[in-house]
């Protein structure tokens, strides 16, 4: 026959009361936070899913910050492209009016000054900055892309930004792509020399093409075209002005095409932002199912465990107050 010692009874009472108290405290903590999972041991599998959701939400927050930056830069770029388009259209309108022989040299001299101002405006817009970052210098964002002569000092690299997992979009246009066009018909030297006394007669050697081999493509910038237009006005050369109309049309179409591209990227950003917000809502709903407690069930369990604890206290009290004399009676 086994003998139950006093110490064994005390240890059993302590274990039973401690276990009941632990369950009550755990349920009280869950009741205060209304969270079913407050530590990994509460639901190991669910905790792994919660960690994955939290990681996705952190990534989503960074993607939204990236999208906000991209949206700001593209909106700024679109505004600049609109101003450039308006300036080139204005230059084209003036060119059409001066391409005929109706107007005399005095009128064209005045229009040349206006073309000069348009060129300076376009050059200024080509050197626009957002904060301290130049828009059209490629990845050399701290380098002024164009000098006063329209020479490009940036690079031809895109700045790509991640807007979702492994999804990147370019957020900049390079000056090389936007302001230059390849052509097999280079501008003549005389068209680029801003002198009012240039001789444009057929036997003048300055009317030859700029240095390039026949058939070789050369890069011609918008600034060169405007400079040539200004020079043609100063030298009263309507035939040269007529030859520049097609180039201006091509430049306007190129700028408009890039405006369309920027608009498409802006739509992509809006869609990506919407998708991320939807994903965050779905993650929060899934997280709530895993982590949040059933309030009715929680407080029912708490009431039950509190009753168990009270019963344990009462049973322990009765056992501890029992002496040897109670058994001898």
MARDOKE-723481 format. One record per residue (C-alpha): residue number from 1; residue in one letter; x, y, z. Coordinates in steps of 0.05 Angstrom, whole numbers, plus 5000, padded with zeros to 4 digits. Layout:
PT    nr   rest   east   north     up
PT   NUM      A      X       Y      Z
...
//
This chain:
PT    nr   rest   east   north     up
PT     1      X   5000    5000   5000
PT     2      X   5030    5066   4979
PT     3      X   5037    5123   5028
PT     4      X   5020    5194   5009
PT     5      X   5065    5242   5045
PT     6      X   5048    5313   5066
PT     7      X   5099    5341   5016
PT     8      X   5067    5303   4959
PT     9      X   5001    5333   4975
PT    10      X   5031    5403   4978
PT    11      X   5065    5394   4911
PT    12      X   5001    5368   4879
PT    13      X   4962    5427   4906
PT    14      X   5015    5477   4882
PT    15      X   5015    5445   4813
PT    16      X   4939    5445   4806
PT    17      X   4932    5517   4831
PT    18      X   4991    5542   4789
PT    19      X   4963    5509   4726
PT    20      X   4894    5539   4738
PT    21      X   4924    5608   4752
PT    22      X   4967    5604   4689
PT    23      X   4907    5589   4645
PT    24      X   4867    5647   4677
PT    25      X   4925    5696   4668
PT    26      X   4934    5674   4596
PT    27      X   4860    5684   4582
PT    28      X   4860    5751   4618
PT    29      X   4919    5774   4575
PT    30      X   4883    5752   4511
PT    31      X   4820    5787   4536
PT    32      X   4858    5852   4546
PT    33      X   4888    5849   4476
PT    34      X   4832    5810   4442
PT    35      X   4888    5770   4407
PT    36      X   4885    5695   4403
PT    37      X   4959    5691   4384
PT    38      X   5004    5732   4428
PT    39      X   5065    5687   4427
PT    40      X   5091    5633   4378
PT    41      X   5070    5576   4423
PT    42      X   4997    5596   4419
PT    43      X   4994    5575   4346
PT    44      X   5061    5556   4314
PT    45      X   5032    5547   4244
PT    46      X   4991    5611   4248
PT    47      X   5051    5649   4274
PT    48      X   5090    5631   4211
PT    49      X   5034    5659   4169
PT    50      X   5031    5722   4211
PT    51      X   5105    5734   4202
PT    52      X   5097    5726   4126
PT    53      X   5039    5775   4126
PT    54      X   5078    5826   4167
PT    55      X   5137    5819   4119
PT    56      X   5091    5831   4060
PT    57      X   5061    5892   4093
PT    58      X   5130    5921   4106
PT    59      X   5148    5910   4033
PT    60      X   5081    5941   4011
PT    61      X   5096    6003   4052
PT    62      X   5163    6011   4016
PT    63      X   5131    5999   3949
PT    64      X   5079    6053   3964
PT    65      X   5135    6102   3981
PT    66      X   5170    6084   3916
PT    67      X   5105    6095   3878
PT    68      X   5095    6162   3911
PT    69      X   5165    6184   3890
PT    70      X   5156    6158   3820
PT    71      X   5088    6192   3814
PT    72      X   5118    6258   3835
PT    73      X   5176    6255   3786
PT    74      X   5133    6233   3728
PT    75      X   5081    6287   3742
PT    76      X   5137    6339   3743
PT    77      X   5166    6310   3679
PT    78      X   5098    6311   3645
PT    79      X   5089    6385   3662
PT    80      X   5158    6401   3633
PT    81      X   5143    6361   3569
PT    82      X   5078    6400   3561
PT    83      X   5116    6466   3565
PT    84      X   5167    6441   3515
PT    85      X   5112    6419   3467
PT    86      X   5078    6487   3472
PT    87      X   5144    6523   3458
PT    88      X   5159    6479   3397
PT    89      X   5089    6488   3370
PT    90      X   5097    6563   3377
PT    91      X   5163    6559   3339
PT    92      X   5129    6517   3285
PT    93      X   5073    6567   3278
PT    94      X   5123    6624   3269
PT    95      X   5162    6582   3219
PT    96      X   5101    6568   3176
PT    97      X   5086    6642   3173
PT    98      X   5157    6659   3153
PT    99      X   5168    6603   3103
PT   100      X   5139    6642   3046
PT   101      X   5166    6705   3013
PT   102      X   5110    6749   3038
PT   103      X   5149    6779   3095
PT   104      X   5212    6821   3089
PT   105      X   5279    6818   3126
PT   106      X   5256    6867   3179
PT   107      X   5198    6823   3200
PT   108      X   5241    6761   3201
PT   109      X   5292    6796   3244
PT   110      X   5238    6808   3296
PT   111      X   5213    6737   3292
PT   112      X   5286    6712   3299
PT   113      X   5289    6746   3368
PT   114      X   5226    6709   3388
PT   115      X   5255    6643   3364
PT   116      X   5318    6658   3404
PT   117      X   5276    6667   3467
PT   118      X   5239    6601   3452
PT   119      X   5306    6566   3446
PT   120      X   5328    6594   3513
PT   121      X   5263    6572   3545
PT   122      X   5269    6502   3518
PT   123      X   5342    6499   3542
PT   124      X   5320    6522   3611
PT   125      X   5266    6469   3613
PT   126      X   5316    6416   3591
PT   127      X   5356    6434   3653
PT   128      X   5296    6430   3700
PT   129      X   5307    6399   3769
PT   130      X   5263    6366   3820
PT   131      X   5296    6386   3885
PT   132      X   5370    6378   3869
PT   133      X   5359    6323   3818
PT   134      X   5362    6340   3744
PT   135      X   5305    6308   3705
PT   136      X   5338    6295   3638
PT   137      X   5411    6277   3655
PT   138      X   5401    6201   3660
PT   139      X   5432    6171   3721
PT   140      X   5479    6231   3729
PT   141      X   5424    6266   3768
PT   142      X   5470    6318   3798
PT   143      X   5501    6338   3731
PT   144      X   5471    6395   3692
PT   145      X   5450    6360   3627
PT   146      X   5458    6417   3576
PT   147      X   5506    6475   3570
PT   148      X   5490    6541   3536
PT   149      X   5507    6512   3468
PT   150      X   5459    6453   3478
PT   151      X   5515    6401   3487
PT   152      X   5492    6341   3528
PT   153      X   5533    6323   3590
PT   154      X   5488    6270   3620
PT   155      X   5485    6195   3603
PT   156      X   5434    6151   3569
PT   157      X   5417    6107   3628
PT   158      X   5347    6098   3657
PT   159      X   5330    6102   3731
PT   160      X   5287    6042   3747
PT   161      X   5247    6036   3811
PT   162      X   5214    5974   3841
PT   163      X   5139    5982   3848
PT   164      X   5123    5910   3866
PT   165      X   5159    5844   3876
PT   166      X   5209    5841   3818
PT   167      X   5170    5894   3779
PT   168      X   5210    5955   3757
PT   169      X   5192    6015   3716
PT   170      X   5234    6073   3689
PT   171      X   5218    6140   3720
PT   172      X   5261    6186   3678
PT   173      X   5274    6208   3606
PT   174      X   5345    6220   3583
PT   175      X   5363    6284   3546
PT   176      X   5395    6241   3493
PT   177      X   5329    6207   3476
PT   178      X   5284    6267   3484
PT   179      X   5323    6324   3452
PT   180      X   5363    6288   3398
PT   181      X   5343    6252   3334
PT   182      X   5384    6211   3286
PT   183      X   5384    6238   3215
PT   184      X   5421    6224   3150
PT   185      X   5410    6297   3131
PT   186      X   5455    6337   3177
PT   187      X   5444    6411   3185
PT   188      X   5490    6455   3144
PT   189      X   5545    6494   3177
PT   190      X   5515    6560   3155
PT   191      X   5450    6541   3189
PT   192      X   5486    6536   3256
PT   193      X   5529    6599   3251
PT   194      X   5489    6656   3280
PT   195      X   5515    6713   3236
PT   196      X   5472    6761   3198
PT   197      X   5524    6770   3143
PT   198      X   5527    6696   3122
PT   199      X   5528    6687   3046
PT   200      X   5477    6634   3027
PT   201      X   5492    6634   2953
PT   202      X   5500    6565   2921
PT   203      X   5575    6572   2912
PT   204      X   5587    6588   2985
PT   205      X   5628    6530   3017
PT   206      X   5592    6542   3084
PT   207      X   5529    6513   3053
PT   208      X   5560    6444   3053
PT   209      X   5536    6392   3105
PT   210      X   5565    6388   3174
PT   211      X   5624    6341   3181
PT   212      X   5597    6271   3168
PT   213      X   5604    6218   3115
PT   214      X   5549    6212   3064
PT   215      X   5495    6166   3088
PT   216      X   5520    6167   3160
PT   217      X   5469    6184   3213
PT   218      X   5484    6243   3258
PT   219      X   5449    6266   3321
PT   220      X   5412    6332   3313
PT   221      X   5384    6365   3375
PT   222      X   5322    6409   3382
PT   223      X   5369    6465   3402
PT   224      X   5407    6458   3335
PT   225      X   5341    6461   3298
PT   226      X   5319    6524   3334
PT   227      X   5387    6555   3324
PT   228      X   5384    6539   3250
PT   229      X   5314    6569   3247
PT   230      X   5338    6632   3281
PT   231      X   5396    6637   3233
PT   232      X   5351    6627   3173
PT   233      X   5307    6684   3196
PT   234      X   5366    6729   3208
PT   235      X   5393    6714   3138
PT   236      X   5324    6721   3105
PT   237      X   5324    6649   3077
PT   238      X   5253    6625   3069
PT   239      X   5276    6562   3032
PT   240      X   5317    6542   3092
PT   241      X   5258    6555   3138
PT   242      X   5215    6510   3094
PT   243      X   5267    6454   3101
PT   244      X   5265    6460   3177
PT   245      X   5190    6451   3182
PT   246      X   5194    6376   3175
PT   247      X   5248    6372   3228
PT   248      X   5206    6413   3276
PT   249      X   5147    6367   3263
PT   250      X   5190    6306   3279
PT   251      X   5214    6339   3344
PT   252      X   5143    6357   3365
PT   253      X   5120    6286   3350
PT   254      X   5178    6257   3390
PT   255      X   5162    6300   3451
PT   256      X   5088    6282   3446
PT   257      X   5106    6208   3441
PT   258      X   5146    6213   3505
PT   259      X   5089    6250   3539
PT   260      X   5045    6191   3520
PT   261      X   5097    6144   3550
PT   262      X   5099    6183   3614
PT   263      X   5023    6182   3617
PT   264      X   5024    6106   3609
PT   265      X   5074    6100   3665
PT   266      X   5030    6144   3709
PT   267      X   4972    6097   3696
PT   268      X   5016    6037   3713
PT   269      X   5034    6070   3779
PT   270      X   4960    6084   3795
PT   271      X   4942    6011   3780
PT   272      X   5001    5985   3821
PT   273      X   4981    6029   3880
PT   274      X   4909    6003   3876
PT   275      X   4933    5931   3874
PT   276      X   4979    5941   3934
PT   277      X   4923    5972   3974
PT   278      X   4877    5913   3957
PT   279      X   4931    5864   3977
PT   280      X   4941    5900   4043
PT   281      X   4866    5895   4058
PT   282      X   4866    5820   4041
PT   283      X   4927    5809   4085
PT   284      X   4894    5846   4143
PT   285      X   4831    5804   4136
PT   286      X   4872    5740   4136
PT   287      X   4914    5765   4194
PT   288      X   4851    5780   4234
PT   289      X   4825    5709   4223
PT   290      X   4890    5680   4249
PT   291      X   4907    5728   4304
PT   292      X   4842    5756   4332
PT   293      X   4805    5720   4387
PT   294      X   4732    5699   4387
PT   295      X   4707    5745   4442
PT   296      X   4648    5702   4463
PT   297      X   4690    5639   4466
PT   298      X   4747    5675   4501
PT   299      X   4705    5703   4558
PT   300      X   4668    5637   4564
PT   301      X   4734    5601   4573
PT   302      X   4758    5654   4621
PT   303      X   4695    5645   4665
PT   304      X   4705    5570   4664
PT   305      X   4778    5574   4684
PT   306      X   4763    5624   4739
PT   307      X   4712    5574   4767
PT   308      X   4765    5519   4762
PT   309      X   4814    5563   4800
PT   310      X   4763    5578   4855
PT   311      X   4749    5504   4861
PT   312      X   4823    5489   4865
PT   313      X   4831    5541   4921
PT   314      X   4772    5512   4959
PT   315      X   4796    5440   4951
PT   316      X   4866    5460   4972
PT   317      X   4840    5496   5033
PT   318      X   4800    5435   5055
PT   319      X   4859    5389   5044
PT   320      X   4910    5433   5080
PT   321      X   4863    5441   5141
PT   322      X   4856    5365   5149
PT   323      X   4899    5338   5206
PT   324      X   4916    5267   5232
PT   325      X   4861    5273   5285
PT   326      X   4809    5281   5229
PT   327      X   4829    5212   5203
PT   328      X   4828    5180   5273
PT   329      X   4758    5200   5289
//
